[in-house]
Amino acid sequence: MSTQLETWPSTPLLSSSVQHSSVKISKVYRQASTLFLTRRLPESLSTILPVLNFSPDSTEPPPIYKATKTTRIKVWSLYVTILNAICDLSLDEGKQAFGNIEYRSLVAKVRDGVIWDEVVKNGFAGSEGDVDTDIVINLATLLLAHARNQKINQLRLESYLALRSNPELQRTDGSQSRTYKRSSSLVSSTGGIDNGRELKSLVKVLELYTLHVLLRNDEWEFAREVISASSILDEERRDAFLEALQTLKCEHEILQQRELEERAFYDEKLRCEAEEMKKLHEAAEIKREEEESMKRIKCVDSSIEQNGNRSERNSNTCETKSTPKKSSLHPFVSTNGTPVPKKTTNLSPFCRVQLIIGNISKIIGASARNLKAHSFFTIKLVISIISLLFLLRQRTFQYMIRRSWDKIKSTVTMASGKTSYL
């Protein structure tokens, strides 16, 4: 790039050459505009690129370098508009229209701010302060919409405004100077702006810089300082800018407050929902435990009732087998008057065990039902058991129980002996 710039002519081009180049570029511009309006973006881009880029086999500057100011602004503005439309395409549409690699390259050129370097180098020989303000407005608007961040846009606008406000900062290297004179003296000998339209465009650039780019970078106070110290604005415009800045700041604060309230409301809603879900889960867990407990109790009750009924049936069977239909102290008399000897009724050990088990089962079942239905009875039972245990620990009570048990054993022994004798 630098070698090409050094070979560019340092003397102004002849007006006829500039006019001929502008006519040719205008024709290309009309073709590209028609293609763009019909949404044929690849064809429109390929049509306009030859007048913007360097020729690969030539040391001459791009054709746009020789165009008049009006043509130059129109062509660069169309190029920026085409790139903006390409960035607005979806990923699938962009790949289908340009291919994956080219589409990503075009989008990256805009998002990374490389488009600004391309315009300065190809159209203005690297002289950033000579870029037309209308083109700067289009570039700043493009980066404002699609750049990854606004830091690059801020630096570019700061550099441009500094160069336009102080022309002596512009580089005067002959190898990179413009090869044609400006169409009108935009900057006077005192550094002021002579052209009214150019001043209006610079005010627009300052508006983009202070009321959009700086605010996107959250530099509100710096924007106020720039507006207050700017030599481009008169008092009326300065007051209007400051008023607009204050309005935007109030709107920004209201929006931030609303976002904070919405975030707090959303967080509170999530917290309430979480607590509600926790309560529902705990209630469901308690209900499940109660149901399982009731199932276990029902299973125990049913098993106790089944065992009690079975024991009762067995005891009834044993009693039926062992008990005679009619008992009497005298022997039975047959129909013919012959006495029938009395049958001895003695319970077998098996039936006795069944009777004992059945009675114990009945007692346990009744106790379980009573415990379940009467909590006060449960307390009384516990107190009784504790009292009984306390009594059992006393030696006097133990001696009394032992004597009673001996008497019962002797009585049972005597009764069994008499029964055996009978």
DRENLUMNU-879388 format. One record per residue (C-alpha): residue in three letters; chain; x, y, z. Coordinates in steps of 0.2 Angstrom, whole numbers, plus 2048, in hexadecimal, padded with zeros to 3 digits. Last residue first. Layout:
# residues N
<aa:Ala&ch:A&X:X&Y:Y&Z:Z>
...
//
This chain:
# residues 422
<aa:Leu&ch:A&X:6CE&Y:643&Z:9BE>
<aa:Tyr&ch:A&X:6DF&Y:640&Z:9C4>
<aa:Ser&ch:A&X:6E7&Y:64A&Z:9B5>
<aa:Thr&ch:A&X:6DB&Y:658&Z:9B9>
<aa:Lys&ch:A&X:6E0&Y:657&Z:9CB>
<aa:Gly&ch:A&X:6F3&Y:658&Z:9C7>
<aa:Ser&ch:A&X:6F0&Y:666&Z:9BB>
<aa:Ala&ch:A&X:6E7&Y:670&Z:9C8>
<aa:Met&ch:A&X:6F5&Y:66D&Z:9D5>
<aa:Thr&ch:A&X:703&Y:672&Z:9C9>
<aa:Val&ch:A&X:6F9&Y:682&Z:9C4>
<aa:Thr&ch:A&X:6F7&Y:686&Z:9D6>
<aa:Ser&ch:A&X:70A&Y:683&Z:9D9>
<aa:Lys&ch:A&X:70E&Y:68E&Z:9CA>
<aa:Ile&ch:A&X:703&Y:69C&Z:9CF>
<aa:Lys&ch:A&X:709&Y:69C&Z:9E1>
<aa:Asp&ch:A&X:71B&Y:69C&Z:9DB>
<aa:Trp&ch:A&X:717&Y:6AB&Z:9CF>
<aa:Ser&ch:A&X:70F&Y:6B4&Z:9DD>
<aa:Arg&ch:A&X:71F&Y:6B2&Z:9E8>
<aa:Arg&ch:A&X:72A&Y:6B8&Z:9DA>
<aa:Ile&ch:A&X:71F&Y:6C7&Z:9D6>
<aa:Met&ch:A&X:71F&Y:6CB&Z:9E9>
<aa:Tyr&ch:A&X:732&Y:6CA&Z:9E9>
<aa:Gln&ch:A&X:734&Y:6D5&Z:9DA>
<aa:Phe&ch:A&X:729&Y:6E2&Z:9E2>
<aa:Thr&ch:A&X:734&Y:6E2&Z:9F1>
<aa:Arg&ch:A&X:744&Y:6E2&Z:9E7>
<aa:Gln&ch:A&X:73E&Y:6F2&Z:9DD>
<aa:Arg&ch:A&X:744&Y:6F3&Z:9CB>
<aa:Leu&ch:A&X:733&Y:6EB&Z:9C6>
<aa:Leu&ch:A&X:72A&Y:6FA&Z:9CD>
<aa:Phe&ch:A&X:733&Y:706&Z:9C2>
<aa:Leu&ch:A&X:730&Y:6FC&Z:9B3>
<aa:Leu&ch:A&X:71E&Y:6FB&Z:9B7>
<aa:Ser&ch:A&X:71D&Y:70E&Z:9BA>
<aa:Ile&ch:A&X:726&Y:710&Z:9A9>
<aa:Ile&ch:A&X:719&Y:705&Z:9A1>
<aa:Ser&ch:A&X:70B&Y:70E&Z:9A9>
<aa:Ile&ch:A&X:711&Y:71F&Z:9A3>
<aa:Val&ch:A&X:713&Y:718&Z:991>
<aa:Leu&ch:A&X:702&Y:711&Z:992>
<aa:Lys&ch:A&X:6FB&Y:721&Z:999>
<aa:Ile&ch:A&X:703&Y:72B&Z:98B>
<aa:Thr&ch:A&X:6FC&Y:71F&Z:97E>
<aa:Phe&ch:A&X:6EB&Y:720&Z:985>
<aa:Phe&ch:A&X:6EC&Y:733&Z:983>
<aa:Ser&ch:A&X:6F0&Y:730&Z:970>
<aa:His&ch:A&X:6E0&Y:726&Z:96E>
<aa:Ala&ch:A&X:6DC&Y:720&Z:95C>
<aa:Lys&ch:A&X:6ED&Y:719&Z:957>
<aa:Leu&ch:A&X:6F2&Y:713&Z:968>
<aa:Asn&ch:A&X:6E1&Y:70B&Z:96A>
<aa:Arg&ch:A&X:6E2&Y:703&Z:959>
<aa:Ala&ch:A&X:6F4&Y:6FC&Z:95D>
<aa:Ser&ch:A&X:6EE&Y:6F6&Z:96E>
<aa:Ala&ch:A&X:6DF&Y:6ED&Z:967>
<aa:Gly&ch:A&X:6EB&Y:6E5&Z:95A>
<aa:Ile&ch:A&X:6F7&Y:6E0&Z:967>
<aa:Ile&ch:A&X:6EA&Y:6D9&Z:973>
<aa:Lys&ch:A&X:6E2&Y:6CF&Z:965>
<aa:Ser&ch:A&X:6F3&Y:6C8&Z:960>
<aa:Ile&ch:A&X:6F7&Y:6C3&Z:972>
<aa:Asn&ch:A&X:6E6&Y:6BB&Z:973>
<aa:Gly&ch:A&X:6E9&Y:6B1&Z:963>
<aa:Ile&ch:A&X:6FA&Y:6AC&Z:968>
<aa:Ile&ch:A&X:6F4&Y:6A5&Z:979>
<aa:Leu&ch:A&X:6E6&Y:69C&Z:970>
<aa:Gln&ch:A&X:6F2&Y:695&Z:963>
<aa:Val&ch:A&X:6FE&Y:68F&Z:971>
<aa:Arg&ch:A&X:6F0&Y:687&Z:97A>
<aa:Cys&ch:A&X:6EA&Y:67E&Z:96A>
<aa:Phe&ch:A&X:6FB&Y:677&Z:967>
<aa:Pro&ch:A&X:6FD&Y:671&Z:979>
<aa:Ser&ch:A&X:6ED&Y:667&Z:978>
<aa:Leu&ch:A&X:6DE&Y:66C&Z:982>
<aa:Asn&ch:A&X:6D6&Y:65E&Z:98D>
<aa:Thr&ch:A&X:6C4&Y:659&Z:98C>
<aa:Thr&ch:A&X:6C0&Y:648&Z:995>
<aa:Lys&ch:A&X:6B1&Y:63F&Z:98E>
<aa:Lys&ch:A&X:6A4&Y:63A&Z:99B>
<aa:Pro&ch:A&X:69E&Y:628&Z:99B>
<aa:Val&ch:A&X:68D&Y:624&Z:992>
<aa:Pro&ch:A&X:67F&Y:61D&Z:99D>
<aa:Thr&ch:A&X:674&Y:611&Z:996>
<aa:Gly&ch:A&X:662&Y:617&Z:995>
<aa:Asn&ch:A&X:65E&Y:611&Z:983>
<aa:Thr&ch:A&X:65F&Y:622&Z:97C>
<aa:Ser&ch:A&X:670&Y:624&Z:984>
<aa:Val&ch:A&X:674&Y:62D&Z:995>
<aa:Phe&ch:A&X:683&Y:638&Z:996>
<aa:Pro&ch:A&X:68C&Y:638&Z:9A7>
<aa:His&ch:A&X:688&Y:644&Z:9B4>
<aa:Leu&ch:A&X:691&Y:654&Z:9B8>
<aa:Ser&ch:A&X:68B&Y:65B&Z:9A8>
<aa:Ser&ch:A&X:692&Y:663&Z:998>
<aa:Lys&ch:A&X:689&Y:664&Z:987>
<aa:Lys&ch:A&X:691&Y:667&Z:976>
<aa:Pro&ch:A&X:6A2&Y:661&Z:97B>
<aa:Thr&ch:A&X:6B1&Y:66E&Z:97B>
<aa:Ser&ch:A&X:6C1&Y:668&Z:973>
<aa:Lys&ch:A&X:6BD&Y:669&Z:960>
<aa:Thr&ch:A&X:6B3&Y:678&Z:961>
<aa:Glu&ch:A&X:6C0&Y:681&Z:96C>
<aa:Cys&ch:A&X:6CE&Y:67C&Z:960>
<aa:Thr&ch:A&X:6C4&Y:683&Z:952>
<aa:Asn&ch:A&X:6C0&Y:693&Z:95B>
<aa:Ser&ch:A&X:6D2&Y:695&Z:95F>
<aa:Asn&ch:A&X:6D7&Y:692&Z:94D>
<aa:Arg&ch:A&X:6CA&Y:69F&Z:947>
<aa:Glu&ch:A&X:6D0&Y:6AB&Z:954>
<aa:Ser&ch:A&X:6E2&Y:6A9&Z:94F>
<aa:Arg&ch:A&X:6DE&Y:6AC&Z:93D>
<aa:Asn&ch:A&X:6D4&Y:6BB&Z:941>
<aa:Gly&ch:A&X:6E1&Y:6C2&Z:94C>
<aa:Asn&ch:A&X:6EF&Y:6BF&Z:93F>
<aa:Gln&ch:A&X:6E5&Y:6C7&Z:931>
<aa:Glu&ch:A&X:6E1&Y:6D5&Z:93D>
<aa:Ile&ch:A&X:6F3&Y:6D8&Z:941>
<aa:Ser&ch:A&X:6F8&Y:6D6&Z:92E>
<aa:Ser&ch:A&X:6EB&Y:6E3&Z:92A>
<aa:Asp&ch:A&X:6F0&Y:6EF&Z:938>
<aa:Val&ch:A&X:703&Y:6EE&Z:933>
<aa:Cys&ch:A&X:6FF&Y:6F1&Z:920>
<aa:Lys&ch:A&X:6F3&Y:6FF&Z:925>
<aa:Ile&ch:A&X:701&Y:707&Z:930>
<aa:Arg&ch:A&X:70E&Y:705&Z:921>
<aa:Lys&ch:A&X:702&Y:70C&Z:915>
<aa:Met&ch:A&X:6FF&Y:71B&Z:921>
<aa:Ser&ch:A&X:711&Y:71E&Z:923>
<aa:Glu&ch:A&X:714&Y:71E&Z:910>
<aa:Glu&ch:A&X:705&Y:72A&Z:90E>
<aa:Glu&ch:A&X:70D&Y:735&Z:91B>
<aa:Glu&ch:A&X:71E&Y:734&Z:913>
<aa:Arg&ch:A&X:716&Y:739&Z:902>
<aa:Lys&ch:A&X:70C&Y:747&Z:90A>
<aa:Ile&ch:A&X:71C&Y:74E&Z:912>
<aa:Glu&ch:A&X:726&Y:74D&Z:902>
<aa:Ala&ch:A&X:718&Y:755&Z:8F8>
<aa:Ala&ch:A&X:717&Y:763&Z:905>
<aa:Glu&ch:A&X:72A&Y:765&Z:904>
<aa:His&ch:A&X:72A&Y:765&Z:8F1>
<aa:Leu&ch:A&X:71B&Y:772&Z:8F1>
<aa:Lys&ch:A&X:725&Y:77D&Z:8FE>
<aa:Lys&ch:A&X:735&Y:77C&Z:8F3>
<aa:Met&ch:A&X:72B&Y:780&Z:8E3>
<aa:Glu&ch:A&X:723&Y:78F&Z:8EC>
<aa:Glu&ch:A&X:734&Y:794&Z:8F2>
<aa:Ala&ch:A&X:73C&Y:793&Z:8E1>
<aa:Glu&ch:A&X:72D&Y:79C&Z:8D9>
<aa:Cys&ch:A&X:72F&Y:7AA&Z:8E6>
<aa:Arg&ch:A&X:742&Y:7AB&Z:8E2>
<aa:Leu&ch:A&X:73F&Y:7AC&Z:8D0>
<aa:Lys&ch:A&X:732&Y:7B9&Z:8D2>
<aa:Glu&ch:A&X:73E&Y:7C3&Z:8DD>
<aa:Asp&ch:A&X:74B&Y:7C1&Z:8D0>
<aa:Tyr&ch:A&X:73F&Y:7C7&Z:8C2>
<aa:Phe&ch:A&X:739&Y:7D6&Z:8CC>
<aa:Ala&ch:A&X:74B&Y:7DB&Z:8D0>
<aa:Arg&ch:A&X:750&Y:7D9&Z:8BE>
<aa:Glu&ch:A&X:741&Y:7E3&Z:8B9>
<aa:Glu&ch:A&X:745&Y:7F0&Z:8C6>
<aa:Leu&ch:A&X:757&Y:7F1&Z:8C0>
<aa:Glu&ch:A&X:752&Y:7F2&Z:8AE>
<aa:Arg&ch:A&X:746&Y:800&Z:8B2>
<aa:Gln&ch:A&X:753&Y:809&Z:8BC>
<aa:Gln&ch:A&X:75F&Y:807&Z:8AD>
<aa:Leu&ch:A&X:752&Y:80D&Z:8A1>
<aa:Ile&ch:A&X:74E&Y:81C&Z:8AC>
<aa:Glu&ch:A&X:761&Y:820&Z:8AD>
<aa:His&ch:A&X:763&Y:81F&Z:89A>
<aa:Glu&ch:A&X:753&Y:82A&Z:897>
<aa:Cys&ch:A&X:75B&Y:837&Z:8A3>
<aa:Lys&ch:A&X:76C&Y:836&Z:89A>
<aa:Leu&ch:A&X:763&Y:837&Z:889>
<aa:Thr&ch:A&X:75A&Y:847&Z:88F>
<aa:Gln&ch:A&X:76A&Y:84E&Z:896>
<aa:Leu&ch:A&X:774&Y:84B&Z:886>
<aa:Ala&ch:A&X:766&Y:853&Z:87B>
<aa:Glu&ch:A&X:766&Y:862&Z:886>
<aa:Leu&ch:A&X:779&Y:863&Z:885>
<aa:Phe&ch:A&X:778&Y:861&Z:872>
<aa:Ala&ch:A&X:76B&Y:86F&Z:871>
<aa:Asp&ch:A&X:775&Y:87A&Z:87C>
<aa:Arg&ch:A&X:784&Y:877&Z:871>
<aa:Arg&ch:A&X:77A&Y:87A&Z:861>
<aa:Glu&ch:A&X:774&Y:88B&Z:867>
<aa:Glu&ch:A&X:785&Y:890&Z:86E>
<aa:Asp&ch:A&X:78E&Y:88C&Z:85E>
<aa:Leu&ch:A&X:795&Y:87B&Z:85B>
<aa:Ile&ch:A&X:7A5&Y:877&Z:852>
<aa:Ser&ch:A&X:7B1&Y:87E&Z:85F>
<aa:Ser&ch:A&X:7AD&Y:86F&Z:86B>
<aa:Ala&ch:A&X:7B0&Y:872&Z:87D>
<aa:Ser&ch:A&X:79F&Y:870&Z:884>
<aa:Ile&ch:A&X:79A&Y:862&Z:879>
<aa:Val&ch:A&X:7AB&Y:859&Z:87C>
<aa:Glu&ch:A&X:7A8&Y:85B&Z:88F>
<aa:Arg&ch:A&X:796&Y:854&Z:88F>
<aa:Ala&ch:A&X:79C&Y:845&Z:885>
<aa:Phe&ch:A&X:7AA&Y:842&Z:892>
<aa:Glu&ch:A&X:79D&Y:842&Z:89F>
<aa:Trp&ch:A&X:792&Y:836&Z:896>
<aa:Glu&ch:A&X:79F&Y:829&Z:892>
<aa:Asp&ch:A&X:795&Y:819&Z:892>
<aa:Asn&ch:A&X:79D&Y:812&Z:882>
<aa:Arg&ch:A&X:78C&Y:812&Z:87A>
<aa:Leu&ch:A&X:78B&Y:824&Z:880>
<aa:Leu&ch:A&X:79B&Y:829&Z:878>
<aa:Val&ch:A&X:796&Y:822&Z:867>
<aa:His&ch:A&X:784&Y:829&Z:867>
<aa:Leu&ch:A&X:782&Y:83B&Z:86E>
<aa:Thr&ch:A&X:794&Y:841&Z:86D>
<aa:Tyr&ch:A&X:79B&Y:838&Z:85E>
<aa:Leu&ch:A&X:78B&Y:837&Z:853>
<aa:Glu&ch:A&X:788&Y:84A&Z:857>
<aa:Leu&ch:A&X:799&Y:84F&Z:854>
<aa:Val&ch:A&X:798&Y:847&Z:842>
<aa:Lys&ch:A&X:787&Y:850&Z:840>
<aa:Val&ch:A&X:790&Y:860&Z:845>
<aa:Leu&ch:A&X:79D&Y:85C&Z:838>
<aa:Ser&ch:A&X:790&Y:85A&Z:82B>
<aa:Lys&ch:A&X:789&Y:86B&Z:82F>
<aa:Leu&ch:A&X:79A&Y:873&Z:82E>
<aa:Glu&ch:A&X:79D&Y:86B&Z:81D>
<aa:Arg&ch:A&X:78C&Y:872&Z:817>
<aa:Gly&ch:A&X:791&Y:883&Z:81D>
<aa:Asn&ch:A&X:7A2&Y:883&Z:815>
<aa:Asp&ch:A&X:7AF&Y:88E&Z:81E>
<aa:Ile&ch:A&X:7B4&Y:883&Z:82D>
<aa:Gly&ch:A&X:7C0&Y:88C&Z:838>
<aa:Gly&ch:A&X:7D3&Y:888&Z:839>
<aa:Thr&ch:A&X:7D9&Y:89A&Z:838>
<aa:Ser&ch:A&X:7DF&Y:897&Z:826>
<aa:Ser&ch:A&X:7CE&Y:891&Z:822>
<aa:Val&ch:A&X:7C9&Y:87F&Z:821>
<aa:Leu&ch:A&X:7BD&Y:878&Z:814>
<aa:Ser&ch:A&X:7C5&Y:881&Z:806>
<aa:Ser&ch:A&X:7BB&Y:87A&Z:7F7>
<aa:Ser&ch:A&X:7BD&Y:86C&Z:7EB>
<aa:Arg&ch:A&X:7CC&Y:866&Z:7F4>
<aa:Lys&ch:A&X:7DC&Y:865&Z:7EA>
<aa:Tyr&ch:A&X:7E2&Y:856&Z:7E2>
<aa:Thr&ch:A&X:7F0&Y:849&Z:7E4>
<aa:Arg&ch:A&X:7EC&Y:848&Z:7F7>
<aa:Ser&ch:A&X:7FC&Y:846&Z:801>
<aa:Gln&ch:A&X:803&Y:835&Z:806>
<aa:Ser&ch:A&X:814&Y:836&Z:7FD>
<aa:Gly&ch:A&X:815&Y:849&Z:801>
<aa:Asp&ch:A&X:815&Y:847&Z:814>
<aa:Thr&ch:A&X:80A&Y:855&Z:81A>
<aa:Arg&ch:A&X:801&Y:84B&Z:828>
<aa:Gln&ch:A&X:7F2&Y:854&Z:82F>
<aa:Leu&ch:A&X:7F5&Y:85B&Z:840>
<aa:Glu&ch:A&X:7F5&Y:86D&Z:839>
<aa:Pro&ch:A&X:7E3&Y:86B&Z:834>
<aa:Asn&ch:A&X:7DD&Y:86C&Z:846>
<aa:Ser&ch:A&X:7CA&Y:86B&Z:847>
<aa:Arg&ch:A&X:7C9&Y:85F&Z:839>
<aa:Leu&ch:A&X:7D8&Y:854&Z:83F>
<aa:Ala&ch:A&X:7D1&Y:854&Z:851>
<aa:Leu&ch:A&X:7BF&Y:84F&Z:84A>
<aa:Tyr&ch:A&X:7C7&Y:841&Z:840>
<aa:Ser&ch:A&X:7D1&Y:83A&Z:84E>
<aa:Glu&ch:A&X:7C3&Y:83B&Z:85A>
<aa:Leu&ch:A&X:7B7&Y:833&Z:84E>
<aa:Arg&ch:A&X:7C3&Y:824&Z:84A>
<aa:Leu&ch:A&X:7C7&Y:821&Z:85D>
<aa:Gln&ch:A&X:7B4&Y:821&Z:861>
<aa:Asn&ch:A&X:7B0&Y:815&Z:853>
<aa:Ile&ch:A&X:7BE&Y:809&Z:859>
<aa:Lys&ch:A&X:7B7&Y:80A&Z:86B>
<aa:Gln&ch:A&X:7A5&Y:807&Z:865>
<aa:Asn&ch:A&X:7A5&Y:7F4&Z:867>
<aa:Arg&ch:A&X:7A2&Y:7E5&Z:85B>
<aa:Ala&ch:A&X:79E&Y:7F2&Z:84D>
<aa:His&ch:A&X:78D&Y:7EF&Z:845>
<aa:Ala&ch:A&X:781&Y:7FE&Z:847>
<aa:Leu&ch:A&X:78D&Y:80B&Z:84E>
<aa:Leu&ch:A&X:79A&Y:805&Z:841>
<aa:Leu&ch:A&X:78E&Y:809&Z:833>
<aa:Thr&ch:A&X:789&Y:81A&Z:83A>
<aa:Ala&ch:A&X:79B&Y:81F&Z:83D>
<aa:Leu&ch:A&X:79F&Y:81A&Z:82B>
<aa:Asn&ch:A&X:790&Y:823&Z:823>
<aa:Ile&ch:A&X:794&Y:833&Z:82D>
<aa:Val&ch:A&X:7A7&Y:832&Z:828>
<aa:Ile&ch:A&X:7A1&Y:831&Z:816>
<aa:Asp&ch:A&X:797&Y:840&Z:818>
<aa:Thr&ch:A&X:7A5&Y:849&Z:821>
<aa:Asp&ch:A&X:7B1&Y:846&Z:812>
<aa:Val&ch:A&X:7C1&Y:83E&Z:816>
<aa:Asp&ch:A&X:7D0&Y:84A&Z:815>
<aa:Gly&ch:A&X:7D4&Y:849&Z:828>
<aa:Glu&ch:A&X:7D8&Y:836&Z:826>
<aa:Ser&ch:A&X:7E5&Y:839&Z:819>
<aa:Gly&ch:A&X:7EA&Y:827&Z:815>
<aa:Ala&ch:A&X:7EA&Y:82A&Z:802>
<aa:Phe&ch:A&X:7D8&Y:830&Z:803>
<aa:Gly&ch:A&X:7CD&Y:823&Z:7FA>
<aa:Asn&ch:A&X:7D7&Y:813&Z:7FC>
<aa:Lys&ch:A&X:7DF&Y:817&Z:80C>
<aa:Val&ch:A&X:7D2&Y:820&Z:816>
<aa:Val&ch:A&X:7C3&Y:815&Z:80F>
<aa:Glu&ch:A&X:7CC&Y:805&Z:813>
<aa:Asp&ch:A&X:7D1&Y:80B&Z:824>
<aa:Trp&ch:A&X:7BF&Y:80E&Z:828>
<aa:Ile&ch:A&X:7B9&Y:7FE&Z:822>
<aa:Val&ch:A&X:7C5&Y:7F5&Z:82E>
<aa:Gly&ch:A&X:7BA&Y:7FA&Z:83C>
<aa:Asp&ch:A&X:7BA&Y:7E8&Z:844>
<aa:Arg&ch:A&X:7A7&Y:7E6&Z:841>
<aa:Val&ch:A&X:7A7&Y:7EC&Z:82F>
<aa:Lys&ch:A&X:7B6&Y:7E2&Z:828>
<aa:Ala&ch:A&X:7B0&Y:7D3&Z:833>
<aa:Val&ch:A&X:7A0&Y:7D4&Z:829>
<aa:Leu&ch:A&X:7A8&Y:7D4&Z:818>
<aa:Ser&ch:A&X:7B4&Y:7C6&Z:81D>
<aa:Arg&ch:A&X:7A6&Y:7BB&Z:824>
<aa:Tyr&ch:A&X:79D&Y:7BD&Z:814>
<aa:Glu&ch:A&X:7AD&Y:7B9&Z:809>
<aa:Ile&ch:A&X:7B1&Y:7A9&Z:813>
<aa:Asn&ch:A&X:79F&Y:7A2&Z:814>
<aa:Gly&ch:A&X:799&Y:7A5&Z:802>
<aa:Phe&ch:A&X:793&Y:7B6&Z:7FC>
<aa:Ala&ch:A&X:780&Y:7B4&Z:7F9>
<aa:Gln&ch:A&X:77D&Y:7A3&Z:802>
<aa:Lys&ch:A&X:789&Y:7A6&Z:810>
<aa:Gly&ch:A&X:781&Y:7B7&Z:813>
<aa:Glu&ch:A&X:76F&Y:7B0&Z:812>
<aa:Asp&ch:A&X:773&Y:7A2&Z:81F>
<aa:Leu&ch:A&X:77C&Y:7AF&Z:82B>
<aa:Ser&ch:A&X:76E&Y:7BB&Z:82A>
<aa:Leu&ch:A&X:770&Y:7CB&Z:820>
<aa:Asp&ch:A&X:771&Y:7DB&Z:829>
<aa:Cys&ch:A&X:784&Y:7DB&Z:827>
<aa:Ile&ch:A&X:782&Y:7DA&Z:814>
<aa:Ala&ch:A&X:776&Y:7E9&Z:814>
<aa:Asn&ch:A&X:782&Y:7F3&Z:81E>
<aa:Leu&ch:A&X:790&Y:7EF&Z:812>
<aa:Ile&ch:A&X:786&Y:7F4&Z:803>
<aa:Thr&ch:A&X:782&Y:805&Z:80C>
<aa:Val&ch:A&X:794&Y:808&Z:80F>
<aa:Tyr&ch:A&X:798&Y:805&Z:7FD>
<aa:Leu&ch:A&X:78A&Y:810&Z:7F8>
<aa:Ser&ch:A&X:791&Y:81E&Z:803>
<aa:Trp&ch:A&X:7A2&Y:81C&Z:7FC>
<aa:Val&ch:A&X:79B&Y:81E&Z:7EA>
<aa:Lys&ch:A&X:790&Y:82D&Z:7EE>
<aa:Ile&ch:A&X:79E&Y:836&Z:7F8>
<aa:Arg&ch:A&X:7AB&Y:834&Z:7EB>
<aa:Thr&ch:A&X:79F&Y:839&Z:7DD>
<aa:Thr&ch:A&X:79B&Y:849&Z:7E6>
<aa:Lys&ch:A&X:7AD&Y:84C&Z:7EA>
<aa:Thr&ch:A&X:7B4&Y:849&Z:7D9>
<aa:Ala&ch:A&X:7BC&Y:839&Z:7D4>
<aa:Lys&ch:A&X:7CF&Y:836&Z:7D3>
<aa:Tyr&ch:A&X:7D0&Y:82C&Z:7E3>
<aa:Ile&ch:A&X:7C1&Y:822&Z:7DE>
<aa:Pro&ch:A&X:7CB&Y:81A&Z:7CF>
<aa:Pro&ch:A&X:7D7&Y:812&Z:7DC>
<aa:Pro&ch:A&X:7E9&Y:818&Z:7DC>
<aa:Glu&ch:A&X:7F5&Y:813&Z:7CE>
<aa:Thr&ch:A&X:802&Y:807&Z:7D1>
<aa:Ser&ch:A&X:7FB&Y:7FA&Z:7C6>
<aa:Asp&ch:A&X:7F9&Y:7E7&Z:7C5>
<aa:Pro&ch:A&X:7EE&Y:7E4&Z:7D4>
<aa:Ser&ch:A&X:7E3&Y:7F3&Z:7D1>
<aa:Phe&ch:A&X:7E0&Y:7FC&Z:7E2>
<aa:Asn&ch:A&X:7CE&Y:7FB&Z:7E8>
<aa:Leu&ch:A&X:7BF&Y:807&Z:7E7>
<aa:Val&ch:A&X:7BB&Y:808&Z:7D5>
<aa:Pro&ch:A&X:7BD&Y:7F5&Z:7D3>
<aa:Leu&ch:A&X:7B2&Y:7F2&Z:7E3>
<aa:Ile&ch:A&X:7A2&Y:7FA&Z:7DB>
<aa:Thr&ch:A&X:79C&Y:7EC&Z:7D0>
<aa:Ser&ch:A&X:7A1&Y:7DE&Z:7DB>
<aa:Leu&ch:A&X:797&Y:7E5&Z:7E9>
<aa:Ser&ch:A&X:787&Y:7E8&Z:7DE>
<aa:Glu&ch:A&X:789&Y:7D6&Z:7D7>
<aa:Pro&ch:A&X:78A&Y:7CF&Z:7E9>
<aa:Leu&ch:A&X:77C&Y:7DA&Z:7F0>
<aa:Arg&ch:A&X:76F&Y:7D6&Z:7E3>
<aa:Arg&ch:A&X:761&Y:7DE&Z:7ED>
<aa:Thr&ch:A&X:759&Y:7E6&Z:7DE>
<aa:Leu&ch:A&X:75D&Y:7F7&Z:7E5>
<aa:Phe&ch:A&X:76F&Y:7F1&Z:7E7>
<aa:Leu&ch:A&X:770&Y:7EC&Z:7D5>
<aa:Thr&ch:A&X:76A&Y:7FD&Z:7CF>
<aa:Ser&ch:A&X:776&Y:806&Z:7DB>
<aa:Ala&ch:A&X:785&Y:7FC&Z:7D4>
<aa:Gln&ch:A&X:780&Y:800&Z:7C2>
<aa:Arg&ch:A&X:77E&Y:813&Z:7C7>
<aa:Tyr&ch:A&X:78E&Y:813&Z:7D0>
<aa:Val&ch:A&X:798&Y:80B&Z:7C2>
<aa:Lys&ch:A&X:791&Y:819&Z:7B6>
<aa:Ser&ch:A&X:796&Y:826&Z:7C3>
<aa:Ile&ch:A&X:7A8&Y:81F&Z:7C4>
<aa:Lys&ch:A&X:7AA&Y:821&Z:7B1>
<aa:Val&ch:A&X:7A3&Y:832&Z:7B2>
<aa:Ser&ch:A&X:7AE&Y:836&Z:7C1>
<aa:Ser&ch:A&X:7BE&Y:830&Z:7B8>
<aa:His&ch:A&X:7BA&Y:83B&Z:7A9>
<aa:Gln&ch:A&X:7B8&Y:84A&Z:7B4>
<aa:Val&ch:A&X:7C7&Y:847&Z:7BE>
<aa:Ser&ch:A&X:7D1&Y:845&Z:7AE>
<aa:Ser&ch:A&X:7CA&Y:855&Z:7A7>
<aa:Ser&ch:A&X:7CD&Y:85E&Z:7B7>
<aa:Leu&ch:A&X:7E0&Y:85A&Z:7B6>
<aa:Leu&ch:A&X:7E6&Y:851&Z:7C5>
<aa:Pro&ch:A&X:7EF&Y:85B&Z:7D3>
<aa:Thr&ch:A&X:801&Y:858&Z:7D5>
<aa:Ser&ch:A&X:808&Y:84B&Z:7E1>
<aa:Pro&ch:A&X:806&Y:83C&Z:7D5>
<aa:Trp&ch:A&X:804&Y:82B&Z:7DE>
<aa:Thr&ch:A&X:814&Y:821&Z:7DE>
<aa:Glu&ch:A&X:816&Y:823&Z:7F1>
<aa:Leu&ch:A&X:804&Y:81D&Z:7F4>
<aa:Gln&ch:A&X:808&Y:80D&Z:7EB>
<aa:Thr&ch:A&X:817&Y:809&Z:7F4>
<aa:Ser&ch:A&X:80E&Y:80C&Z:805>
<aa:Met&ch:A&X:800&Y:800&Z:800>
//
